[in-house]
């Protein structure tokens, strides 16, 4: 039987693997992205400025979700820890948060352009579009508030003039959503170069959401 410490070690290792996967897929560049996971009553998040290939399990930073002071002797957490913390506190069904600067998501975010229901996979993010969270300085409380607002009934959003964030009930699901979101953003931008994409109706998206329940494309709660 695994001990809690063994489970925590495996979770830390899973986060490092996901970070390396982000860069391998071209979803992120350098250390600009960050990942957090729920670990009992605390959040584990990647440290600030440490290259992923040099990251060890003990480098991840543990922050209590009740807001109490973190344990001394840890590395500095990612500068984006406030919105990771806010998401995990606000959305109890979320157990992982992935933030990155994918090229196509970031391009749309620079234009502050949401992704409409141009493809049925938009439904995988909870509604009829993937919204854009209003701009605010990275690491600020205002940015956290803006992201929480954009994610009210969504599992991912773009971040104005910044990047994207995806959530899931597991790290694998959050990573899957980030990869799907970048693919969707790329397809949407390509469609705009050859004309005006047809937008699916709200009822058509609702049908897709219902069908997804049978295909395992909905987070467990």
C-alpha positions in Angstrom: 0.0 0.0 0.0 1.3 3.5 -0.9 1.9 6.0 1.8 0.7 9.6 1.5 4.4 10.7 0.9 4.7 8.2 -1.9 1.5 9.5 -3.5 2.8 13.1 -3.2 6.1 12.1 -4.8 4.3 10.5 -7.7 2.2 13.6 -8.1 5.2 15.8 -8.1 6.9 13.6 -10.7 3.7 13.7 -12.8 3.8 17.5 -12.8 7.4 17.5 -14.0 6.5 15.1 -16.8 3.6 17.4 -17.9 5.9 20.4 -18.0 8.4 18.6 -20.2 5.5 17.4 -22.4 4.2 21.0 -22.8 7.6 22.1 -24.3 7.9 18.9 -26.3 4.5 19.6 -28.0 5.4 23.3 -28.6 2.6 24.4 -26.3 5.1 26.3 -24.2 8.5 27.9 -24.5 11.1 27.9 -21.8 9.6 28.4 -18.3 6.8 30.8 -19.2 4.2 28.2 -18.4 3.3 26.8 -15.1 1.3 23.9 -13.6 -0.5 23.3 -10.3 -2.3 20.3 -8.8 -4.4 19.8 -5.7 -2.7 17.6 -3.2 -5.0 17.1 -0.2 -5.4 20.4 1.5 -2.6 22.1 -0.4 -1.6 23.2 -3.8 1.6 22.0 -5.5 2.9 24.4 -8.1 6.0 24.7 -10.3 8.7 27.1 -9.0 9.6 30.4 -10.6 12.2 30.5 -13.3 13.6 26.9 -13.0 14.1 25.1 -16.3 11.9 22.0 -16.5 14.7 19.7 -17.4 16.5 20.7 -14.2 13.4 20.4 -12.0 13.3 17.7 -9.2 10.2 16.7 -7.2 11.3 18.6 -4.2 11.5 21.8 -6.2 7.7 22.0 -6.5 6.2 24.5 -4.0 3.5 23.5 -1.6 1.0 26.2 -0.6 -1.8 25.5 1.9 -5.2 26.1 0.3 -6.6 27.5 3.6 -4.3 30.5 3.1 -2.0 29.8 6.0 1.7 30.5 5.6 3.6 28.0 3.5 6.4 25.9 4.9 9.8 27.6 5.1 12.8 26.6 3.0 10.9 26.1 -0.3 11.6 27.7 -3.6 9.8 30.8 -4.8 6.5 29.7 -6.4 5.6 30.7 -10.0 4.6 34.4 -10.2 1.2 33.1 -11.5 0.5 31.2 -8.3 -2.4 33.6 -7.3 -4.7 32.6 -10.1 -3.8 28.9 -9.7 -4.7 29.2 -6.0 -7.9 31.1 -6.8 -9.1 28.5 -9.3 -8.4 25.5 -7.0 -10.2 27.4 -4.1 -13.1 28.5 -6.2 -13.7 25.4 -8.3 -13.7 22.3 -6.0 -14.1 19.9 -8.9 -10.8 21.1 -10.4 -7.7 19.2 -9.4 -5.2 20.6 -11.9 -4.5 23.9 -13.7 -2.2 24.2 -16.7 -1.1 27.7 -17.9 1.0 28.2 -21.0 1.6 30.6 -23.9 0.7 28.5 -27.0 1.3 30.4 -30.2 -2.2 30.3 -31.7 -4.0 30.8 -28.4 -1.7 33.7 -27.6 -2.3 35.3 -31.1 -6.1 35.2 -30.5 -5.6 36.5 -27.0 -3.5 39.4 -28.4 -6.5 40.4 -30.5 -8.8 39.7 -27.5 -10.8 37.4 -29.7 -12.8 34.6 -28.2 -13.1 31.3 -30.0 -16.8 30.8 -31.1 -18.6 27.6 -31.8 -16.7 27.1 -35.1 -16.1 23.4 -34.3 -18.0 21.0 -32.2 -14.9 20.5 -29.9 -15.7 23.9 -28.4 -18.2 22.0 -26.3 -15.3 20.2 -24.5 -14.7 23.5 -22.7 -18.1 23.8 -21.2 -20.1 26.1 -23.5 -20.6 27.8 -26.8 -17.3 29.6 -26.8 -13.9 29.8 -25.2 -13.9 33.2 -23.7 -11.1 35.7 -23.2 -10.3 36.8 -19.6 -9.7 40.6 -19.4 -6.1 41.8 -19.3 -4.4 42.5 -16.0 -0.8 42.4 -14.8 0.6 38.9 -14.4 0.6 37.7 -10.9 -2.0 40.3 -9.8 -5.2 39.8 -7.8 -7.0 41.5 -10.7 -5.8 38.9 -13.1 -7.0 36.2 -10.7 -10.4 37.8 -10.5 -10.6 38.1 -14.3 -9.8 34.5 -14.9 -12.2 33.2 -12.3 -14.9 35.3 -14.0 -14.0 33.8 -17.4 -14.0 30.3 -16.0 -17.3 30.6 -14.2 -18.9 28.0 -16.5 -15.9 27.0 -18.6 -12.9 24.7 -18.1 -10.5 26.8 -20.2 -10.1 30.4 -21.3 -7.7 32.6 -23.2 -6.0 35.5 -21.3 -5.9 38.8 -23.1 -2.5 39.8 -24.3 -1.0 36.8 -22.5 -1.8 33.1 -23.1 -4.3 30.4 -22.0 -5.3 28.4 -19.0 -7.0 25.0 -18.9 -8.3 23.0 -16.0 -9.4 19.5 -15.3 -10.3 17.0 -12.6 -6.9 15.4 -13.2 -3.6 16.7 -14.6 -4.0 14.4 -17.7 -7.4 16.0 -18.4 -6.1 19.5 -18.0 -3.2 18.8 -20.3 -5.5 17.2 -22.8 -7.6 20.4 -22.8 -4.6 22.7 -23.3 -3.5 20.6 -26.3 -7.1 20.6 -27.7 -7.4 24.3 -27.1 -4.3 25.1 -29.1 -5.4 22.8 -32.0 -8.8 24.6 -32.0 -7.2 28.0 -32.0 -5.0 27.0 -34.9 -8.0 25.6 -36.9 -10.1 28.7 -36.2 -7.3 31.1 -37.3 -6.8 29.0 -40.5 -10.5 29.2 -41.2 -10.5 32.9 -41.0 -7.9 33.1 -43.7 -10.2 31.5 -46.3 -13.5 33.0 -45.4 -16.0 33.3 -42.5 -16.4 30.1 -40.5 -19.9 28.8 -39.9 -20.9 29.0 -36.2 -22.8 26.1 -34.7 -26.0 27.1 -32.8 -26.4 26.9 -29.1 -28.7 23.9 -29.4 -26.2 22.1 -31.6 -23.5 22.6 -29.0 -25.9 21.4 -26.3 -26.4 18.2 -28.3 -22.6 17.8 -28.5 -22.2 18.3 -24.7 -24.9 15.6 -24.1 -23.1 13.2 -26.5 -19.8 13.8 -24.8 -21.1 12.2 -21.6 -21.1 8.9 -23.4 -17.6 9.4 -24.8 -15.9 10.2 -21.5 -15.2 13.8 -22.4 -16.7 15.2 -19.3 -14.8 15.6 -16.0 -16.0 13.3 -13.2 -17.5 15.1 -10.2 
